[in-house]
Amino acid sequence: MRIVPLDQTFTRWDELLALILSAFASMNGRIDPPSSALKLTTASLAEKAGTEIGHVAIDGEKLVGCLFLRPEADCLYVGKLAVLPEVQGKGLGKRLLTIAEDAAVALELPALRLETRIELTDNHAVFAAWGFSRTAEKAHPGFARTTFVEMRKVLAAPIHAT
């Protein structure tokens, strides 16, 4: 399995959209509001890849995982971390997050940040096991209750040679 950056040569937008929708399908009916993944299109994914740092995991010729990264003032935001259901639990998510950590270090950003829905307590536990800590509880516009949690992973400061 290889993980490659999305670049201008990537053309498999239909397959990437299907991967994300498959990976997020278990959330349908469990979270409110519904996942923003349901609003994605092949065109919006291509646009996202043009403004964010995207990577895809490929097993043979099949897309099996992805993530999108967006630099922020004090961290690197991890979005649309997706792994096909049949590949979940085999370490690919953690491999993708290692890419995120490497990108944050290269951009001199001290932390990763992600958001996960309040209902997805299994995700909270997985991210905690990967070194993320809950930093905030927030609500989507129009909701009076907490709908998602923010989690951060502070990265080790790079050692600079003197």
C-alpha positions as CSV (number, residue, x, y, z in Angstrom):
1,M,0.0,0.0,0.0
2,R,1.3,3.5,-0.8
3,I,0.2,6.9,0.3
4,V,0.6,9.7,-2.3
5,P,-0.1,13.4,-2.3
6,L,-3.0,14.7,-4.4
7,D,-1.7,16.8,-7.2
8,Q,-2.8,18.2,-10.6
9,T,-2.4,14.8,-12.2
10,F,-5.0,13.1,-10.0
11,T,-8.3,12.4,-11.9
12,R,-10.0,9.8,-9.8
13,W,-12.5,12.2,-8.2
14,D,-15.5,9.8,-8.5
15,E,-13.6,7.0,-6.7
16,L,-12.4,9.4,-4.0
17,L,-15.9,10.7,-3.4
18,A,-17.2,7.1,-3.2
19,L,-14.4,6.3,-0.7
20,I,-15.3,9.2,1.6
21,L,-19.0,8.4,1.4
22,S,-18.4,4.7,2.2
23,A,-16.1,5.6,5.1
24,F,-18.6,8.0,6.6
25,A,-21.7,5.9,5.9
26,S,-21.9,4.5,9.4
27,M,-22.6,8.0,10.7
28,N,-25.8,8.4,8.6
29,G,-28.7,8.5,11.1
30,R,-26.3,8.6,14.1
31,I,-25.2,12.2,13.9
32,D,-27.2,15.5,13.7
33,P,-26.6,17.6,11.7
34,P,-25.7,15.1,8.9
35,S,-22.1,14.9,7.8
36,S,-20.7,17.5,5.5
37,A,-19.4,14.6,3.5
38,L,-22.9,14.2,2.1
39,K,-22.6,17.7,0.4
40,L,-19.3,16.8,-1.3
41,T,-19.2,16.5,-5.1
42,T,-16.4,15.6,-7.4
43,A,-16.0,19.2,-8.3
44,S,-15.9,20.4,-4.7
45,L,-13.3,17.6,-3.9
46,A,-11.1,18.8,-6.7
47,E,-11.4,22.4,-5.4
48,K,-10.6,21.2,-1.9
49,A,-7.5,19.4,-3.2
50,G,-6.4,22.7,-4.8
51,T,-6.7,24.7,-1.6
52,E,-5.7,22.0,1.0
53,I,-3.0,19.4,1.3
54,G,-4.6,16.1,0.2
55,H,-3.3,12.5,0.3
56,V,-4.7,9.2,-0.8
57,A,-3.8,5.7,0.2
58,I,-3.8,3.2,-2.7
59,D,-3.8,-0.6,-2.3
60,G,-3.0,-2.1,-5.6
61,E,-5.1,0.2,-7.8
62,K,-7.9,0.8,-5.3
63,L,-8.3,4.0,-3.3
64,V,-8.6,2.9,0.3
65,G,-8.0,6.0,2.4
66,C,-7.5,9.8,2.3
67,L,-7.0,12.9,4.4
68,F,-7.1,16.6,3.8
69,L,-5.0,19.1,5.7
70,R,-5.5,22.8,6.1
71,P,-2.8,25.0,7.7
72,E,-4.2,27.3,10.4
73,A,-2.5,30.0,12.5
74,D,-1.4,27.7,15.3
75,C,-2.0,24.1,14.0
76,L,-2.7,21.9,11.0
77,Y,-6.4,21.0,10.7
78,V,-7.0,17.4,9.8
79,G,-10.2,17.0,7.8
80,K,-11.9,14.2,5.9
81,L,-9.7,11.5,7.3
82,A,-11.4,8.5,5.7
83,V,-10.6,4.8,5.5
84,L,-12.8,2.2,3.7
85,P,-14.7,0.1,6.2
86,E,-13.0,-3.1,5.1
87,V,-9.6,-1.6,5.8
88,Q,-10.4,0.1,9.1
89,G,-8.6,-1.2,12.2
90,K,-5.4,-2.1,10.3
91,G,-3.3,1.0,11.0
92,L,-4.0,3.0,7.9
93,G,-5.7,5.9,9.8
94,K,-2.6,6.1,12.0
95,R,-0.3,6.1,9.0
96,L,-2.3,8.9,7.4
97,L,-2.0,10.9,10.7
98,T,1.8,10.4,10.6
99,I,1.7,12.1,7.2
100,A,-0.2,14.9,8.9
101,E,2.4,15.2,11.7
102,D,5.2,15.3,9.1
103,A,3.4,18.1,7.2
104,A,2.8,20.1,10.4
105,V,6.5,19.8,11.3
106,A,7.5,20.9,7.8
107,L,5.1,23.9,8.1
108,E,6.5,24.6,11.6
109,L,3.1,24.2,13.1
110,P,3.1,22.8,16.7
111,A,-0.1,20.8,16.7
112,L,-2.7,18.9,14.8
113,R,-6.4,19.7,15.3
114,L,-9.5,17.8,14.3
115,E,-13.2,17.8,14.9
116,T,-15.4,14.7,15.6
117,R,-19.0,14.4,16.3
118,I,-20.2,14.2,19.9
119,E,-22.1,11.0,19.1
120,L,-19.0,9.2,17.8
121,T,-17.5,8.2,21.1
122,D,-15.6,5.3,19.5
123,N,-13.8,7.9,17.3
124,H,-13.0,10.0,20.5
125,A,-11.3,6.9,22.0
126,V,-9.3,6.1,18.9
127,F,-8.0,9.7,18.6
128,A,-7.2,9.8,22.3
129,A,-5.2,6.6,21.8
130,W,-3.3,8.3,19.0
131,G,-2.3,11.2,21.3
132,F,-5.2,13.7,20.8
133,S,-6.8,15.4,23.7
134,R,-10.3,17.0,23.8
135,T,-9.9,20.7,23.9
136,A,-13.4,22.0,23.3
137,E,-17.1,21.1,22.8
138,K,-18.9,23.1,20.2
139,A,-22.2,23.4,18.4
140,H,-23.0,23.7,14.7
141,P,-24.9,26.9,13.8
142,G,-28.6,26.6,14.8
143,F,-27.9,24.0,17.5
144,A,-28.2,24.7,21.2
145,R,-26.5,21.5,22.2
146,T,-23.0,20.3,21.7
147,T,-22.7,18.6,18.3
148,F,-18.9,18.1,18.0
149,V,-15.7,18.0,20.0
150,E,-12.4,19.5,19.0
151,M,-9.3,17.5,19.7
152,R,-5.6,18.5,19.4
153,K,-2.3,16.7,19.4
154,V,0.6,18.8,20.4
155,L,3.7,17.7,18.5
156,A,7.2,17.4,19.9
157,A,9.3,20.4,19.2
158,P,11.9,19.7,16.6
159,I,15.4,19.4,17.8
160,H,17.6,22.1,16.1
161,A,21.3,21.5,15.7
162,T,23.4,24.3,17.2
